[in-house]
Amino acid sequence: VQLVESGGGLVQTGGSLRLSCAASGDTFTISAMGWYRQAPGKQRELVATITRGDGDTDYADSVKGRFTISRINAENTMYLQMNSLKPEDTAVYYCNARKERYYSDGVALDDYWGQGTQVTVSS
């Protein structure tokens, strides 16, 4: 699976950006996709996830009510609409795709990552 992000940039506090992630390759068995971010000197953290089947979503508390994750399965594309941006949202944002491999005694997870796109929010 190959993932390519786009849509990052520089925006003022309170502004909006929309990130896109295009998936290609063996995408048929992707079970969920998500956005993660990593700020300088900090660990990578979950921003939002969405399941491929039901479209169930989950968000970090810090972005609830401001960010919206969506996907178009037929186009293998995922989006992150970011509104009311804050300086603390500044980070490199990474697209993630997850596959699940089931065995008789458990499940293994395979994660795929994009190259990241920079989001900078100025105060």
C-alpha positions in Angstrom: 0.0 0.0 0.0 1.3 3.4 -0.9 -0.1 6.6 0.7 0.4 10.1 -0.5 -0.7 13.1 1.6 -1.4 16.6 0.3 -3.0 19.8 1.5 -0.7 21.0 4.3 0.5 24.5 4.5 0.6 27.7 6.6 -2.5 29.2 8.0 -3.4 31.7 10.7 -5.1 30.8 14.0 -8.8 30.2 13.4 -8.2 29.2 9.8 -9.0 26.0 8.0 -7.2 23.4 5.9 -8.2 20.1 4.3 -5.7 17.3 4.1 -6.1 14.5 1.5 -4.6 11.0 1.5 -4.6 8.9 -1.7 -4.0 5.2 -1.3 -2.8 2.9 -4.1 -1.6 -0.6 -4.4 -3.2 -3.5 -2.5 -5.9 -1.4 -0.9 -8.7 -4.0 -0.9 -8.0 -5.4 2.5 -7.5 -2.1 4.3 -9.7 -2.2 7.4 -9.2 1.3 8.7 -7.4 4.6 7.9 -6.4 7.5 10.1 -4.4 10.6 10.6 -1.6 11.0 13.1 0.6 14.0 13.8 4.0 14.6 15.2 5.2 18.0 16.6 8.9 18.8 17.1 10.2 17.0 20.2 7.0 15.1 20.7 5.8 11.6 20.0 3.5 10.8 17.1 -0.1 11.0 18.3 -3.5 9.8 17.0 -5.7 12.6 15.5 -8.6 10.7 14.0 -9.5 7.3 12.5 -12.2 5.9 10.3 -13.2 2.3 9.5 -13.5 1.2 5.9 -16.7 -0.7 6.3 -19.1 1.2 8.6 -17.2 4.5 8.5 -17.1 4.6 12.3 -14.9 7.5 13.4 -12.8 8.3 16.5 -11.1 11.5 17.4 -8.5 12.7 19.8 -10.1 14.9 22.5 -7.9 17.8 21.4 -9.5 18.0 18.0 -13.2 16.9 18.6 -15.6 19.5 17.3 -12.9 21.1 15.1 -11.7 18.3 12.8 -13.7 15.9 10.6 -12.4 12.7 9.0 -14.0 11.2 5.9 -13.3 8.8 3.2 -14.4 7.8 -0.3 -13.8 4.0 -0.6 -14.4 3.9 -4.3 -11.6 6.4 -4.8 -9.3 5.1 -2.1 -9.1 8.6 -0.7 -9.4 9.9 2.9 -9.7 13.5 4.0 -9.2 15.5 7.2 -11.1 18.8 7.4 -9.5 21.0 10.0 -11.3 24.1 11.2 -10.6 26.6 14.0 -6.9 25.7 13.8 -4.7 26.5 16.8 -0.9 27.0 17.0 -0.8 23.7 19.0 -2.1 21.9 15.9 1.2 22.7 14.2 2.8 19.3 13.3 3.7 17.0 10.5 0.5 15.1 9.7 0.8 11.5 8.5 -1.8 9.3 6.8 -2.1 5.7 8.1 -3.7 2.6 6.6 -4.2 -0.6 8.6 -4.7 -4.1 7.6 -5.7 -7.0 9.8 -4.5 -10.6 9.4 -6.5 -13.1 11.4 -5.0 -16.3 12.7 -6.5 -19.1 14.8 -4.9 -17.6 17.9 -5.1 -13.9 17.3 -4.8 -11.1 14.8 -1.7 -9.3 13.4 -1.8 -5.6 12.4 0.1 -4.2 9.4 0.4 -0.4 9.4 1.3 1.7 6.3 2.4 5.3 6.4 2.6 8.3 4.1 5.5 10.6 3.9 3.8 13.3 5.9 2.6 16.9 5.2 3.5 19.9 7.3 0.8 22.0 8.9 1.8 25.2 10.5 -0.6 27.5 12.4 0.7 30.9 13.1 -0.5 32.9 16.1 
